[in-house]
Amino acid sequence: MLGLAAAVMFFIAFLINAAEIDTNEVFASTNVMLLGLMLLALHVAGVGSSWRSGRTRRR
């Protein structure tokens, strides 16, 4: 789930950069990309891997 959120953040950063959208400093493409990188690092570290989507596992 965090990997998907990271991909969305990278895509938003790409759109801001490619379209040359003027934003304030908080939503600059670099800051959005760093947030995506943080989410990707959490995903690789295994944070949130035990979250379930509502389905139970059958054994």
Number of C-alpha atoms within 10 A of each C-alpha: 14 19 16 13 15 23 16 15 22 21 16 17 21 16 13 18 14 10 8 10 11 11 10 7 9 9 14 15 24 16 14 21 21 15 17 24 17 14 21 21 15 16 18 13 10 11 13 12 12 7 8 10 7 6 6 7 6 4 3
